């Protein structure tokens, strides 16, 4: 194996492949990435046996081959070179020799490629084509509501629901819910549900940062494979049944608040500074065309924010975890936001004022 490549061209696939490698492993080969070179095309693969990412890049090569090398060490070496550097790589006597210019030379230990674990094929999968930009926006609008280290392991991931006429993403941690729906002609006759892992969602968002063109989703019973230009990502799906999210979406609320999203967000941010650090609670008081946000803490400190909104129903008070409200308002992309309530003990439904299929639910808290 022997090739040369510009440092900038190598860095992105190297970073993404290294990103899925688990730092602590019982098997040394799992700390490595797999390099495969064939016809001036270098494939770089990283895996932790739960997920796998392969990046492909063109190189100038004189000899093909395959080998595995320590992922972090190779990434750090290549990252430390100057941005305009030309990197030369050669496999010699079971060592991967990396040089740049006349003064930089590094030799890395290797392990045989035959020992590197690869993800299984994805039988009985159905295909879904979607614009990368659309999928990235859906992930950004919902991922914040995933649970973290919840014993209900399926809540630590995200529901992907594919129907004959729509694609839907749902995330909840039991205290708030985020849902984004996109109308499309689906590849299925009946509604299919799969649960993406948290790691899978995070890797997808990294992969789609420079979003252009289409992404090809291959969705099986146990795996999902995502293919974009020069990258293929495969992840195991979470086993289990996602809860019936429709049951927690409040219906029939008759109190409507319409306000400017950024103003509300900044008011909640400021009020949250003096909320109780343990519970993060704020009290929201509604009167005609006005909302007042109050916070206090055990040090007898208090914060009050008052701003104008569109509200014409009876006065009402309700408590919220201020961080949950801020997360939702941060995901809103329209200038105005609509909040629909029924009473102080019921969840609030939050929607973008127009032009979106996103909706959010935040449970109230007792203060």
C-alpha positions in Angstrom: 0.0 0.0 0.0 1.3 3.4 -1.0 -0.4 6.7 -1.7 -0.2 10.4 -1.4 -3.0 13.0 -0.7 -3.5 16.5 0.4 -4.0 16.9 4.1 -7.3 18.7 3.9 -8.8 16.0 1.6 -7.8 13.2 4.1 -8.9 15.0 7.3 -12.7 14.8 7.0 -13.1 11.0 6.3 -10.4 10.4 8.9 -12.2 12.4 11.5 -15.6 10.9 10.9 -14.3 7.3 10.8 -12.4 7.9 14.0 -15.5 9.4 15.6 -17.3 6.0 15.7 -14.3 4.1 17.2 -14.7 3.4 20.9 -11.6 4.6 22.8 -11.7 1.8 25.4 -11.6 -1.7 23.9 -10.8 -5.2 25.0 -9.7 -6.0 21.4 -6.8 -4.0 20.1 -8.1 -4.1 16.6 -11.2 -2.1 17.6 -9.0 0.9 18.4 -8.0 0.9 14.8 -9.4 2.1 11.5 -9.4 0.0 8.3 -7.6 1.4 5.3 -8.5 -0.1 1.9 -6.8 1.1 -1.3 -7.9 0.1 -4.7 -7.6 2.0 -8.1 -6.7 5.4 -6.5 -9.7 5.2 -4.2 -9.0 5.0 -0.5 -11.7 3.8 1.9 -11.4 4.6 5.6 -13.6 2.6 8.0 -14.2 2.9 11.7 -16.4 0.7 13.9 -17.4 -0.1 17.5 -19.4 -3.1 16.4 -22.6 -1.2 17.0 -22.0 1.3 14.2 -19.7 1.6 11.2 -18.7 4.5 9.0 -16.8 4.4 5.8 -15.4 7.4 4.0 -14.0 7.3 0.5 -11.5 9.7 -1.0 -9.4 9.9 -4.2 -5.6 9.6 -3.8 -2.5 9.3 -6.0 -1.5 5.6 -5.5 1.2 3.4 -6.8 0.2 0.2 -4.9 -3.1 -1.0 -3.4 -3.8 -3.1 -0.3 -5.5 -3.0 3.1 -4.4 -2.7 6.7 -5.6 -1.4 10.0 -3.9 1.4 12.0 -4.5 3.1 15.4 -7.3 5.6 14.6 -6.5 8.4 17.1 -2.8 8.4 16.5 -3.2 8.6 12.7 -5.8 11.4 13.0 -3.6 13.4 15.4 -0.5 13.1 13.2 -2.4 14.2 10.1 -4.2 17.0 11.9 -0.9 18.4 13.2 0.5 18.9 9.7 0.1 22.3 8.0 -3.2 22.7 6.1 -1.4 22.9 2.7 0.7 19.8 3.4 1.0 16.8 1.1 0.9 13.5 3.1 2.6 10.4 1.8 1.7 7.0 3.2 3.5 3.7 2.7 3.1 0.2 4.2 6.6 -1.2 4.9 7.4 -4.3 7.1 4.0 -4.2 8.8 4.5 -0.5 9.7 2.5 2.4 8.2 5.0 5.1 7.5 3.5 8.6 7.2 5.7 11.4 5.8 5.2 15.1 4.9 7.9 17.2 3.3 11.5 16.3 4.1 11.5 16.6 7.9 8.4 14.8 9.1 8.3 11.0 9.4 6.1 8.8 11.6 5.8 5.0 11.8 2.6 3.4 13.1 2.0 -0.2 14.2 -0.6 -2.1 12.2 -2.9 -5.1 12.6 -4.1 -7.4 9.7 -7.3 -6.2 7.9 -8.7 -9.7 8.0 -9.2 -9.3 11.8 -11.3 -6.2 11.4 -15.0 -6.7 12.3 -17.5 -5.5 9.7 -21.3 -4.9 10.0 -23.6 -7.5 8.6 -25.6 -7.0 5.4 -29.0 -5.4 5.7 -31.5 -8.0 4.3 -35.2 -7.2 3.7 -34.5 -3.5 3.9 -36.7 -0.8 2.2 -35.1 2.2 0.6 -35.9 5.9 1.3 -34.5 8.8 -0.6 -34.6 12.3 1.0 -32.8 15.6 0.6 -29.9 15.8 3.0 -30.9 19.3 4.1 -34.5 18.2 4.9 -33.3 15.3 7.0 -30.7 17.4 8.9 -33.4 20.0 9.7 -35.7 17.2 11.0 -33.0 15.8 13.2 -32.1 19.3 14.6 -35.7 20.0 15.4 -36.2 16.8 17.5 -32.9 15.4 18.8 -32.8 17.7 21.9 -35.8 15.9 23.4 -34.1 12.5 23.5 -33.6 11.1 27.0 -30.1 10.7 28.4 -29.2 7.4 30.4 -32.9 6.7 31.0 -33.7 3.1 32.2 -36.3 3.1 29.5 -33.6 2.5 27.0 -35.8 3.1 23.9 -36.3 6.8 25.1 -32.5 7.3 24.7 -33.0 7.1 21.0 -35.4 8.6 18.4 -38.4 7.1 16.7 -38.3 7.0 12.9 -41.7 6.3 11.5 -42.2 5.7 7.8 -45.8 5.7 6.4 -47.1 5.5 2.8 -47.5 9.3 2.7 -45.0 10.7 5.3 -41.8 10.5 7.2 -41.8 11.3 10.9 -39.2 11.7 13.7 -40.2 11.7 17.3 -38.1 12.1 20.5 -39.2 12.3 24.1 -37.7 12.0 27.6 -41.0 11.8 29.4 -41.0 15.5 30.2 -41.1 17.0 26.7 -41.7 15.7 23.2 -40.5 16.9 19.8 -42.1 15.7 16.5 -41.4 16.7 12.9 -43.3 15.3 10.0 -42.6 15.6 6.3 -45.1 14.6 3.6 -43.6 12.3 1.0 -44.4 9.2 -1.0 -43.1 6.4 1.2 -41.7 3.0 0.1 -44.0 1.0 2.4 -47.7 -0.1 2.3 -48.1 0.0 6.1 -46.6 2.2 8.7 -43.1 1.1 9.8 -41.4 2.2 13.1 -37.7 1.9 13.9 -35.7 3.3 16.9 -32.4 5.1 16.1 -29.8 5.0 18.8 -28.5 8.3 20.3 -25.1 7.6 18.9 -26.7 7.0 15.5 -28.5 10.3 15.6 -25.4 12.2 16.6 -23.3 10.6 13.9 -26.0 11.4 11.3 -26.0 15.1 12.3 -22.2 15.2 11.9 -22.4 13.5 8.5 -25.1 15.9 7.2 -23.4 19.1 8.3 -22.5 20.0 4.7 -25.9 19.1 3.4 -26.4 19.0 -0.3 -27.8 16.4 -2.6 -29.8 13.3 -1.5 -29.3 10.8 1.2 -30.2 7.1 0.7 -31.7 5.4 3.7 -31.7 1.6 3.7 -33.9 0.6 6.7 -34.0 -3.1 7.8 -35.3 -4.8 10.9 -32.1 -4.5 12.8 -29.9 -2.0 10.9 -30.1 1.3 9.2 -27.6 2.2 6.5 -27.2 5.8 5.3 -25.4 6.6 2.1 -24.3 10.1 1.0 -21.6 11.2 -1.4 -18.4 9.5 -0.4 -19.8 8.2 2.9 -21.7 5.2 4.1 -22.9 4.9 7.7 -24.4 1.8 9.2 -25.9 1.5 12.7 -27.7 -1.1 14.7 -31.3 -0.2 15.6 -32.6 -0.2 19.2 -34.7 -3.2 20.0 -38.0 -2.5 21.7 -41.3 -0.8 21.2 -41.6 3.0 21.3 -44.4 4.4 23.4 -47.6 5.7 21.8 -46.5 9.3 21.4 -50.0 10.3 20.1 -51.4 9.8 23.6 -49.2 12.5 25.2 -50.0 15.2 22.5 -52.6 17.5 24.2 -55.8 17.9 22.3 -58.7 20.3 22.7 -56.7 23.2 24.3 -58.6 26.4 24.2 -56.1 29.0 25.5 -53.8 30.3 22.8 -50.7 32.4 23.2 -49.0 33.9 20.1 -45.7 35.7 20.7 -42.4 36.5 19.0 -40.2 33.5 19.5 -36.8 35.2 20.0 -38.3 37.7 22.6 -39.8 34.8 24.5 -36.6 32.8 24.4 -34.5 35.7 25.7 -37.0 36.4 28.5 -37.0 32.8 29.6 -33.2 32.7 29.4 -32.9 35.8 31.6 -35.5 34.6 34.1 -33.8 31.2 34.3 -30.7 32.7 35.7 -32.3 33.1 39.1 -34.3 29.9 39.1 -33.7 27.1 41.6 -30.6 25.3 40.3 -32.0 21.9 41.2 -35.5 22.2 39.7 -35.1 25.1 37.1 -38.7 26.1 37.7 -40.3 29.3 36.5 -43.9 30.6 37.1 -45.8 31.8 34.0 -48.7 34.2 34.6 -51.0 35.0 31.7 -53.3 38.0 31.6 -54.9 39.8 28.6 -52.1 40.3 25.9 -49.4 39.8 28.5 -47.1 37.1 29.9 -45.1 37.4 33.1 -42.3 35.0 33.8 -41.1 34.8 37.4 -38.2 32.9 39.0 -36.8 32.7 42.5 -34.3 30.6 44.4 -33.5 29.5 48.0 -31.3 32.7 48.4 -34.5 34.8 48.2 -33.5 36.2 44.8 -36.1 36.9 42.2 -36.4 37.6 38.5 -39.4 39.0 36.6 -39.8 39.3 32.9 -43.0 40.9 31.4 -43.7 41.1 27.7 -46.6 41.6 25.3 -48.2 38.6 23.5 -51.5 37.8 21.9 -53.7 36.3 24.6 -57.4 37.0 25.1 -58.5 34.2 27.4 -59.0 34.0 31.2 -56.0 34.8 33.5 -54.0 31.7 34.3 -50.8 30.6 36.1 -48.6 27.6 35.2 -45.1 26.3 36.1 -42.4 25.0 33.7 -38.9 23.7 33.7 -37.3 26.7 32.1 -34.6 24.6 30.3 -37.3 22.6 28.5 -39.1 25.7 27.3 -35.8 27.2 26.1 -34.9 24.0 24.2 -38.2 24.1 22.4 -38.0 27.8 21.5 -34.4 27.2 20.2 -35.8 24.6 17.8 -38.5 27.0 16.4 -37.5 28.4 13.0 -40.4 30.9 12.5 -40.6 34.4 13.8 -43.7 33.8 15.8 -44.6 30.8 18.0 -48.0 29.5 19.1 -48.6 27.9 22.5 -51.9 26.1 23.2 -53.0 25.3 26.8 -56.1 24.0 28.6 -55.3 24.3 32.3 -52.4 24.5 34.8 -52.1 20.7 35.2 -52.0 19.9 31.5 -49.1 19.9 29.0 -48.6 22.8 26.6 -48.6 22.3 22.9 -46.0 24.4 21.1 -46.2 25.0 17.3 -44.4 27.2 14.8 -47.0 29.8 13.8 -47.1 28.8 10.1 -45.4 26.8 7.4 -44.2 23.9 9.5 -45.2 20.4 10.5 -43.2 20.5 13.7 -44.8 20.3 17.1 -43.5 20.2 20.6 -45.0 19.2 24.0 -43.8 20.4 27.4 -45.2 19.1 30.6 -46.0 21.5 33.4 -44.4 21.4 36.9 -45.8 22.2 40.3 -44.2 25.2 42.0 
